[in-house]
């Protein structure tokens, strides 16, 4: 792979939109296999609050978002009040 990650020795920062969907989960699998190349800065999901919370706990993003505001409280239940 060529690019900034290899030239500077730092990981590429990613925001994964649709992180709970099929393509988003595949993208996170790649991050999981190459933690030296990629860092998750943000995760965005539609409405699967439980999976988003698990992903956030694993990858430690600075930002999380849900398209369905009605389920935001569920993420707080999974991650705690500090999120």
Secondary structure, 3 states (H helix, E strand, C coil): CCCHHHHHCCCEEEEEECCCCHHHHHHHHHHHHCCCCEEEEEEEECCCHHHHHHHHHHHCCCEEEECCHHHHHHHHHHHCCCC
